[in-house]
Structure formats: C-alpha cells, structure tokens
Amino acid sequence: PYHTSKLSGDMWVQELLTGHPDCICCELGMCKEIFVQLIEELREIGVTLRSHVLL
C-alpha cells in the first residue's frame, strides 16, 4: 500500500517529519531539510496560521 497513515493535517505532517526520510520525500516531493527551510522562510515573511494549517 502506498498511503498507509490514518492521520491527517498537522498530525500527518508530524508523522512525516519524524518518520522515514523516504516517506516525506515521496509525499511532499522534497526532503525534510527543504520542507523545514520552507516553513522557516514562510514564518520570516509573516505567513501565519491559515485554514487550519500550522506553520
């Protein structure tokens, strides 16, 4: 099975961040380090909580 997580939203993202590195790459199309950098840069320019997405 490709998608095996029963989680969604923030809990799904946390599972990706703490799980196997290949999983986050497969699901998001970028490695963990790039995703974390993207979140940091979004915070720096003032992007905050919107539509139930936690940054």
N, CA, C and O atoms as a CHARMM CRD file, in Angstrom:
* protein
*
  220
    1    1 PRO  N      0.83200  -1.20800   0.00000 PROA 1      0.00000
    2    1 PRO  CA     0.00000   0.00000   0.00000 PROA 1      0.00000
    3    1 PRO  C      0.86600   1.25700   0.00000 PROA 1      0.00000
    4    1 PRO  O      1.90500   1.31300   0.65800 PROA 1      0.00000
    5    2 TYR  N      0.42700   2.24400  -0.73600 PROA 2      0.00000
    6    2 TYR  CA     1.17500   3.48700  -0.87700 PROA 2      0.00000
    7    2 TYR  C      0.92800   4.41800   0.30300 PROA 2      0.00000
    8    2 TYR  O      1.87300   4.80400   0.99000 PROA 2      0.00000
    9    3 HSD  N     -0.31600   4.78000   0.54500 PROA 3      0.00000
   10    3 HSD  CA    -0.67300   5.67600   1.65500 PROA 3      0.00000
   11    3 HSD  C     -1.18400   4.82100   2.81000 PROA 3      0.00000
   12    3 HSD  O     -2.27400   4.25500   2.72800 PROA 3      0.00000
   13    4 THR  N     -0.41500   4.72700   3.87300 PROA 4      0.00000
   14    4 THR  CA    -0.78700   3.84700   4.97600 PROA 4      0.00000
   15    4 THR  C     -1.15500   4.58700   6.25200 PROA 4      0.00000
   16    4 THR  O     -1.60700   3.95400   7.20500 PROA 4      0.00000
   17    5 SER  N     -0.98200   5.89300   6.30700 PROA 5      0.00000
   18    5 SER  CA    -1.25800   6.64600   7.52200 PROA 5      0.00000
   19    5 SER  C     -2.75400   6.89600   7.67800 PROA 5      0.00000
   20    5 SER  O     -3.45700   7.19300   6.71200 PROA 5      0.00000
   21    6 LYS  N     -3.22200   6.76900   8.91500 PROA 6      0.00000
   22    6 LYS  CA    -4.61100   7.09600   9.22900 PROA 6      0.00000
   23    6 LYS  C     -4.72400   8.53700   9.72200 PROA 6      0.00000
   24    6 LYS  O     -5.82100   9.01800  10.00800 PROA 6      0.00000
   25    7 LEU  N     -3.59000   9.21700   9.81900 PROA 7      0.00000
   26    7 LEU  CA    -3.56100  10.58500  10.32800 PROA 7      0.00000
   27    7 LEU  C     -3.82900  11.58400   9.21200 PROA 7      0.00000
   28    7 LEU  O     -3.72300  11.26400   8.02900 PROA 7      0.00000
   29    8 SER  N     -4.18100  12.81000   9.61900 PROA 8      0.00000
   30    8 SER  CA    -4.36600  13.88800   8.65000 PROA 8      0.00000
   31    8 SER  C     -3.91500  15.20300   9.27800 PROA 8      0.00000
   32    8 SER  O     -3.67600  15.28300  10.48300 PROA 8      0.00000
   33    9 GLY  N     -3.80500  16.21100   8.45700 PROA 9      0.00000
   34    9 GLY  CA    -3.45200  17.54600   8.93500 PROA 9      0.00000
   35    9 GLY  C     -2.10300  17.60100   9.62300 PROA 9      0.00000
   36    9 GLY  O     -1.12900  16.99000   9.18100 PROA 9      0.00000
   37   10 ASP  N     -2.07000  18.35700  10.72500 PROA 10     0.00000
   38   10 ASP  CA    -0.82700  18.57800  11.45900 PROA 10     0.00000
   39   10 ASP  C     -0.22000  17.27400  11.97000 PROA 10     0.00000
   40   10 ASP  O      1.00100  17.11300  11.97400 PROA 10     0.00000
   41   11 MET  N     -1.06700  16.35000  12.39700 PROA 11     0.00000
   42   11 MET  CA    -0.54900  15.07300  12.90300 PROA 11     0.00000
   43   11 MET  C      0.13000  14.27600  11.78400 PROA 11     0.00000
   44   11 MET  O      1.12300  13.59000  12.02500 PROA 11     0.00000
   45   12 TRP  N     -0.40500  14.36700  10.56600 PROA 12     0.00000
   46   12 TRP  CA     0.19800  13.68700   9.41800 PROA 12     0.00000
   47   12 TRP  C      1.56400  14.29000   9.10600 PROA 12     0.00000
   48   12 TRP  O      2.52500  13.56800   8.83700 PROA 12     0.00000
   49   13 VAL  N      1.64100  15.62600   9.14500 PROA 13     0.00000
   50   13 VAL  CA     2.92000  16.29600   8.88200 PROA 13     0.00000
   51   13 VAL  C      3.93900  15.91200   9.94700 PROA 13     0.00000
   52   13 VAL  O      5.09800  15.64500   9.62900 PROA 13     0.00000
   53   14 GLN  N      3.51600  15.88300  11.20900 PROA 14     0.00000
   54   14 GLN  CA     4.43500  15.48600  12.27900 PROA 14     0.00000
   55   14 GLN  C      4.92600  14.05600  12.08300 PROA 14     0.00000
   56   14 GLN  O      6.09400  13.75500  12.33200 PROA 14     0.00000
   57   15 GLU  N      4.03200  13.17600  11.63600 PROA 15     0.00000
   58   15 GLU  CA     4.43300  11.79900  11.35200 PROA 15     0.00000
   59   15 GLU  C      5.47400  11.76100  10.23400 PROA 15     0.00000
   60   15 GLU  O      6.44500  11.00800  10.31000 PROA 15     0.00000
   61   16 LEU  N      5.27000  12.56900   9.20100 PROA 16     0.00000
   62   16 LEU  CA     6.24500  12.62600   8.11100 PROA 16     0.00000
   63   16 LEU  C      7.59300  13.14100   8.60000 PROA 16     0.00000
   64   16 LEU  O      8.63900  12.60700   8.23100 PROA 16     0.00000
   65   17 LEU  N      7.56800  14.18700   9.43700 PROA 17     0.00000
   66   17 LEU  CA     8.80800  14.78400   9.92400 PROA 17     0.00000
   67   17 LEU  C      9.60500  13.84300  10.82200 PROA 17     0.00000
   68   17 LEU  O     10.83200  13.92600  10.87100 PROA 17     0.00000
   69   18 THR  N      8.92400  12.96000  11.52400 PROA 18     0.00000
   70   18 THR  CA     9.61800  12.06300  12.45000 PROA 18     0.00000
   71   18 THR  C      9.80600  10.66000  11.88400 PROA 18     0.00000
   72   18 THR  O     10.45800   9.82000  12.50300 PROA 18     0.00000
   73   19 GLY  N      9.24000  10.40800  10.72000 PROA 19     0.00000
   74   19 GLY  CA     9.32100   9.07500  10.12800 PROA 19     0.00000
   75   19 GLY  C     10.51300   8.89300   9.20400 PROA 19     0.00000
   76   19 GLY  O     11.48100   9.65300   9.24900 PROA 19     0.00000
   77   20 HSD  N     10.42100   7.88500   8.37900 PROA 20     0.00000
   78   20 HSD  CA    11.49800   7.54000   7.44700 PROA 20     0.00000
   79   20 HSD  C     11.67500   8.65900   6.41700 PROA 20     0.00000
   80   20 HSD  O     10.68300   9.14500   5.87600 PROA 20     0.00000
   81   21 PRO  N     12.90400   9.07800   6.13500 PROA 21     0.00000
   82   21 PRO  CA    13.16300  10.18500   5.20100 PROA 21     0.00000
   83   21 PRO  C     12.56600   9.98100   3.80700 PROA 21     0.00000
   84   21 PRO  O     12.18300  10.95000   3.15100 PROA 21     0.00000
   85   22 ASP  N     12.48600   8.74800   3.35700 PROA 22     0.00000
   86   22 ASP  CA    11.91200   8.49800   2.03100 PROA 22     0.00000
   87   22 ASP  C     10.42400   8.83500   1.97900 PROA 22     0.00000
   88   22 ASP  O      9.91100   9.22300   0.92900 PROA 22     0.00000
   89   23 CYS  N      9.73200   8.68800   3.10600 PROA 23     0.00000
   90   23 CYS  CA     8.28300   8.93800   3.13200 PROA 23     0.00000
   91   23 CYS  C      7.96300  10.40800   2.88000 PROA 23     0.00000
   92   23 CYS  O      7.08400  10.71900   2.07600 PROA 23     0.00000
   93   24 ILE  N      8.66600  11.31400   3.55600 PROA 24     0.00000
   94   24 ILE  CA     8.38700  12.74000   3.36800 PROA 24     0.00000
   95   24 ILE  C      8.74000  13.16300   1.94600 PROA 24     0.00000
   96   24 ILE  O      8.04200  13.98000   1.34500 PROA 24     0.00000
   97   25 CYS  N      9.81300  12.61300   1.41700 PROA 25     0.00000
   98   25 CYS  CA    10.20600  12.91500   0.03400 PROA 25     0.00000
   99   25 CYS  C      9.13200  12.45300  -0.94000 PROA 25     0.00000
  100   25 CYS  O      8.79100  13.16700  -1.88300 PROA 25     0.00000
  101   26 CYS  N      8.61500  11.29000  -0.71600 PROA 26     0.00000
  102   26 CYS  CA     7.59800  10.71200  -1.59800 PROA 26     0.00000
  103   26 CYS  C      6.28900  11.50600  -1.50900 PROA 26     0.00000
  104   26 CYS  O      5.66500  11.79000  -2.53100 PROA 26     0.00000
  105   27 GLU  N      5.88200  11.85800  -0.30500 PROA 27     0.00000
  106   27 GLU  CA     4.60300  12.54000  -0.09700 PROA 27     0.00000
  107   27 GLU  C      4.63500  14.01600  -0.49200 PROA 27     0.00000
  108   27 GLU  O      3.67900  14.51900  -1.08200 PROA 27     0.00000
  109   28 LEU  N      5.72300  14.71000  -0.17400 PROA 28     0.00000
  110   28 LEU  CA     5.78200  16.16000  -0.39600 PROA 28     0.00000
  111   28 LEU  C      6.64300  16.56600  -1.58200 PROA 28     0.00000
  112   28 LEU  O      6.60200  17.71500  -2.02000 PROA 28     0.00000
  113   29 GLY  N      7.41300  15.63600  -2.09500 PROA 29     0.00000
  114   29 GLY  CA     8.26800  15.94800  -3.23400 PROA 29     0.00000
  115   29 GLY  C      9.49800  16.75000  -2.86900 PROA 29     0.00000
  116   29 GLY  O     10.12700  17.36000  -3.73400 PROA 29     0.00000
  117   30 MET  N      9.84700  16.75300  -1.58300 PROA 30     0.00000
  118   30 MET  CA    11.05800  17.43600  -1.11700 PROA 30     0.00000
  119   30 MET  C     11.53400  16.75000   0.15000 PROA 30     0.00000
  120   30 MET  O     10.74900  16.13400   0.87100 PROA 30     0.00000
  121   31 CYS  N     12.82400  16.86200   0.41200 PROA 31     0.00000
  122   31 CYS  CA    13.36300  16.24000   1.61500 PROA 31     0.00000
  123   31 CYS  C     12.98600  17.06800   2.84700 PROA 31     0.00000
  124   31 CYS  O     12.56900  18.22100   2.73900 PROA 31     0.00000
  125   32 LYS  N     13.14300  16.45000   4.01000 PROA 32     0.00000
  126   32 LYS  CA    12.77400  17.08100   5.27500 PROA 32     0.00000
  127   32 LYS  C     13.46000  18.43300   5.45600 PROA 32     0.00000
  128   32 LYS  O     12.82400  19.40300   5.86800 PROA 32     0.00000
  129   33 GLU  N     14.75100  18.49900   5.15100 PROA 33     0.00000
  130   33 GLU  CA    15.50500  19.74000   5.35800 PROA 33     0.00000
  131   33 GLU  C     14.94400  20.89000   4.52800 PROA 33     0.00000
  132   33 GLU  O     14.85700  22.01900   5.01100 PROA 33     0.00000
  133   34 ILE  N     14.56800  20.61400   3.29700 PROA 34     0.00000
  134   34 ILE  CA    13.99700  21.65000   2.43000 PROA 34     0.00000
  135   34 ILE  C     12.63100  22.07200   2.94500 PROA 34     0.00000
  136   34 ILE  O     12.31400  23.26200   2.94800 PROA 34     0.00000
  137   35 PHE  N     11.81400  21.11400   3.38100 PROA 35     0.00000
  138   35 PHE  CA    10.48900  21.43100   3.91800 PROA 35     0.00000
  139   35 PHE  C     10.60600  22.32000   5.15400 PROA 35     0.00000
  140   35 PHE  O      9.88800  23.31100   5.27800 PROA 35     0.00000
  141   36 VAL  N     11.50800  21.96700   6.06500 PROA 36     0.00000
  142   36 VAL  CA    11.70700  22.76500   7.27800 PROA 36     0.00000
  143   36 VAL  C     12.19200  24.16600   6.91400 PROA 36     0.00000
  144   36 VAL  O     11.75300  25.14500   7.51700 PROA 36     0.00000
  145   37 GLN  N     13.08800  24.27300   5.93900 PROA 37     0.00000
  146   37 GLN  CA    13.57300  25.57900   5.49600 PROA 37     0.00000
  147   37 GLN  C     12.43200  26.40100   4.89800 PROA 37     0.00000
  148   37 GLN  O     12.34000  27.60300   5.14800 PROA 37     0.00000
  149   38 LEU  N     11.57000  25.76800   4.12000 PROA 38     0.00000
  150   38 LEU  CA    10.41100  26.45100   3.55000 PROA 38     0.00000
  151   38 LEU  C      9.52100  27.01200   4.65200 PROA 38     0.00000
  152   38 LEU  O      9.09500  28.16400   4.57100 PROA 38     0.00000
  153   39 ILE  N      9.23500  26.22400   5.67100 PROA 39     0.00000
  154   39 ILE  CA     8.40200  26.67900   6.78400 PROA 39     0.00000
  155   39 ILE  C      9.06200  27.86400   7.48900 PROA 39     0.00000
  156   39 ILE  O      8.38800  28.83800   7.82300 PROA 39     0.00000
  157   40 GLU  N     10.36700  27.78700   7.71600 PROA 40     0.00000
  158   40 GLU  CA    11.09000  28.89000   8.36700 PROA 40     0.00000
  159   40 GLU  C     11.00800  30.16700   7.53900 PROA 40     0.00000
  160   40 GLU  O     10.80200  31.25000   8.08800 PROA 40     0.00000
  161   41 GLU  N     11.16800  30.04800   6.23100 PROA 41     0.00000
  162   41 GLU  CA    11.10400  31.22700   5.36700 PROA 41     0.00000
  163   41 GLU  C      9.69500  31.80500   5.31100 PROA 41     0.00000
  164   41 GLU  O      9.53300  33.02400   5.25500 PROA 41     0.00000
  165   42 LEU  N      8.69200  30.96500   5.32400 PROA 42     0.00000
  166   42 LEU  CA     7.31100  31.45600   5.35600 PROA 42     0.00000
  167   42 LEU  C      7.04100  32.22000   6.64700 PROA 42     0.00000
  168   42 LEU  O      6.38400  33.26100   6.62800 PROA 42     0.00000
  169   43 ARG  N      7.54400  31.70700   7.76800 PROA 43     0.00000
  170   43 ARG  CA     7.38900  32.40800   9.04600 PROA 43     0.00000
  171   43 ARG  C      8.09500  33.76300   9.01000 PROA 43     0.00000
  172   43 ARG  O      7.56400  34.75700   9.50400 PROA 43     0.00000
  173   44 GLU  N      9.29600  33.79800   8.42400 PROA 44     0.00000
  174   44 GLU  CA    10.07600  35.03900   8.35600 PROA 44     0.00000
  175   44 GLU  C      9.35300  36.13900   7.58900 PROA 44     0.00000
  176   44 GLU  O      9.48900  37.31500   7.92600 PROA 44     0.00000
  177   45 ILE  N      8.59000  35.77700   6.56900 PROA 45     0.00000
  178   45 ILE  CA     7.87700  36.80000   5.79800 PROA 45     0.00000
  179   45 ILE  C      6.47200  37.05400   6.33800 PROA 45     0.00000
  180   45 ILE  O      5.69200  37.79300   5.73800 PROA 45     0.00000
  181   46 GLY  N      6.15600  36.43400   7.47700 PROA 46     0.00000
  182   46 GLY  CA     4.91500  36.74500   8.15500 PROA 46     0.00000
  183   46 GLY  C      3.72800  35.84800   7.85900 PROA 46     0.00000
  184   46 GLY  O      2.60300  36.16500   8.24600 PROA 46     0.00000
  185   47 VAL  N      3.95800  34.74500   7.18700 PROA 47     0.00000
  186   47 VAL  CA     2.85800  33.80900   6.94800 PROA 47     0.00000
  187   47 VAL  C      2.54800  33.10800   8.26500 PROA 47     0.00000
  188   47 VAL  O      3.44500  32.57500   8.91800 PROA 47     0.00000
  189   48 THR  N      1.27500  33.11200   8.65200 PROA 48     0.00000
  190   48 THR  CA     0.86500  32.51700   9.92200 PROA 48     0.00000
  191   48 THR  C     -0.26800  31.52000   9.69500 PROA 48     0.00000
  192   48 THR  O     -0.58000  31.15800   8.56000 PROA 48     0.00000
  193   49 LEU  N     -0.87000  31.08900  10.78600 PROA 49     0.00000
  194   49 LEU  CA    -1.94900  30.10800  10.74700 PROA 49     0.00000
  195   49 LEU  C     -3.06900  30.55900   9.81700 PROA 49     0.00000
  196   49 LEU  O     -3.62600  31.64400   9.98700 PROA 49     0.00000
  197   50 ARG  N     -3.39200  29.73200   8.84600 PROA 50     0.00000
  198   50 ARG  CA    -4.47700  29.99200   7.90500 PROA 50     0.00000
  199   50 ARG  C     -5.15200  28.67000   7.57600 PROA 50     0.00000
  200   50 ARG  O     -4.47300  27.67600   7.32000 PROA 50     0.00000
  201   51 SER  N     -6.43800  28.64800   7.57900 PROA 51     0.00000
  202   51 SER  CA    -7.21700  27.48000   7.14900 PROA 51     0.00000
  203   51 SER  C     -6.72900  26.17700   7.77700 PROA 51     0.00000
  204   51 SER  O     -6.56600  25.17300   7.08500 PROA 51     0.00000
  205   52 HSD  N     -6.49800  26.19500   9.07300 PROA 52     0.00000
  206   52 HSD  CA    -6.12900  25.00100   9.82700 PROA 52     0.00000
  207   52 HSD  C     -4.77600  24.41700   9.43500 PROA 52     0.00000
  208   52 HSD  O     -4.53900  23.22400   9.62500 PROA 52     0.00000
  209   53 VAL  N     -3.89100  25.24200   8.89300 PROA 53     0.00000
  210   53 VAL  CA    -2.53700  24.79900   8.57600 PROA 53     0.00000
  211   53 VAL  C     -1.59600  25.45700   9.57100 PROA 53     0.00000
  212   53 VAL  O     -1.48500  26.68300   9.60600 PROA 53     0.00000
  213   54 LEU  N     -0.92100  24.65600  10.37500 PROA 54     0.00000
  214   54 LEU  CA     0.00100  25.19600  11.36600 PROA 54     0.00000
  215   54 LEU  C      1.38300  25.33100  10.76500 PROA 54     0.00000
  216   54 LEU  O      1.89500  24.40400  10.13800 PROA 54     0.00000
  217   55 LEU  N      1.98900  26.50700  10.96300 PROA 55     0.00000
  218   55 LEU  CA     3.35900  26.71900  10.49300 PROA 55     0.00000
  219   55 LEU  C      4.25400  26.94100  11.68900 PROA 55     0.00000
  220   55 LEU  O      5.45800  27.14200  11.53000 PROA 55     0.00000
